[in-house]
């Protein structure tokens, strides 16, 4: 769901609470998570196109960033995962971040 609260990097349950208190809109956490997953699925072709363009070049810059990821049930301890942001610098096109 695209709304101003995403800029605060809030989890879905916080966004639901904020929407209810600020705008009087009541959305269940399950609905919010479903929308987020649907948008993620719709963005797969965009990510694939970015990956193809990135891998077609000779030089790629990357960084391994550790993050904590919440478990599905939310009751167990978070686990460690990694993000690998990559950057491609090409003079004719500027910078592509994937």
N, C-alpha and C positions, 0 to 999 in steps of 0.2 A: 504494500500500500504506500503510495507516495503522498506524504504530507510533511509539514515542517518539522515534526518531532523526530523524523529519521536523522536529521542533522545532529541530534543529540546522541546518536548511537545507542538508543535505548532498546532493551530487549522487547519482544512482542508484548509480554505482560505489562510492562511499564507504559508502552504506547497505548494499550487498551485503557489503562487507568487514566492516563492524561487526556485521551479523547473524551472519556466519560466526564471527567471533572471540568475540562475547559469548554467542551462543545456540547455536552449532554448526549453524546453518541455512544451507545452501548454496543460493543462488539466483543464477542467471545474470543478467548485466546486461541481456541481451535480454528475459528474463522480467520483470524489474523495470520496464524501460522500457515493455513492453507493458501491464502492469498500470496504470502511471501514465497512459498514453494512454487506456486503457479508462475509467478513473475520470474523466478529463477529458471524454471524450465523454458520459458519463452526467450530467455537471454542466452541459452546454450548456443544457438547459431551465431550470435554475435561473438561470444567467447571463442568459438571454433574459428571464425574468420580472423580474429585478432591473433590467435595462436598460429595459424597458417602464415600470416604475414610476418609475425615475429620470427618463426623458424626458417623463413626463406632468406633471411639476412645472414651475414658473416659474423657479426659481433652482437652478443646479447649480454646485458648486465643483469645480475640477479642478486637477491639477498634472501637468506633464510631467517624468518622471523618467528620465534616461538610464541604461541598464544595458548591460553586456557580455554577449553571447550566444555560447555555444560553437558552433562549426560542427558539422555532422552527423558528419564524419569525425574531428573532434577534432585534426586535424593542422595545419590552417591557423590563422591568427590569429583571435581572437574578433572579432565585428563588433558595432557599436553599434546598439542598438534603444531604443525608448522605451516606458515604461509610462505610462498616463494614468489614474491613480486618480481617481475622482470621488466626491463626497460630496453628499448631499442632506440638508438639515436642514429638518425639518417638525415643528412643535411637537407636533402630535397623535400622531406616530409615532416621534419620536426621530431617529436618524441611520441612513442606509442607505449603505453603502460598496460600490461596485461596481468 
